[in-house]
Amino acid sequence: MISDIWSIAESVEIPISSPQRTLLIVGERKAGKSSIVQNFLLQNSEEAPKATVALEYKFARSTSDSVAHIYELGGGRLLSNLINFPITEETLENLILIIALDLSIPYKVLDSLLYWFQVSKARIEEIQEKGGKGAGKKAKNIGTAKIMVIGCKYDIFANQESESRKWMGRVLRYFCLKNKASLFYYSSNEARLSGAVRQTLSHYLFDENVRAYDQKDHSQALQISEGVDSFELIGPPPGGKNVDNPDYEWKKAFAKTFPKPEKRK
């Protein structure tokens, strides 16, 4: 599968002078990754996206001849080591990372987010350590990559009670802000939400102009561009602003709001 991907990539004739960026989309199986790719490449397509088996490659070209190399990781955590192929020393400077979350299974969302933050950061730190001096400073968060966290299937999650939507929003905002990531809720069934994701991706990949999204009201779909949120606006975790470990407090609040279902005997 990997050799086939690189054969395809090598066969694409791209002028050396063309600006090139790499987009990698990760997440759990059936989280909504393929829908995001299809929404970006085929805006008006009504065809159901096909499941991705391993690491799938596509590319997009802008009217100014900029090129985006798009990699979608299928298989979830089982194949997470395949991120080593699109995240390299050559791509790191112009890397965009999307973490797709499945909002239709709320109790899994935070664990999934933190897992993909961790494996992506580990890969980036590995590359930076090989680069020599100054690597440690760059690896403080997730390196130089642009990060989008996309909560998929919002049309299903919207049926949750207001208090649950509030805690989902606050917890995701906290960890996204901590890792310098934008946060967008998404549904392929809602043009306003899919349009915001598509426009933001076009901005990251092709430098197209886009307005800063600043929708933090949990009663609606969150749309928060990088740089518009703050810890003060999110507010302190339940234990208060002076707690020793705010990450733990946010995780505990999330687990209380979205407990893992007990296994049937």
Helices and strands as residue ranges (DSSP letters): H 2-11, E 20-27, H 33-41, E 55-61, E 67-73, G 76-84, G 92-94, E 95-102, G 106-108, H 109-130, H 135-138, E 146-152, H 154-157, H 162-178, E 181-185, H 191-206, E 214-215, E 223-224, H 231-234, H 246-257
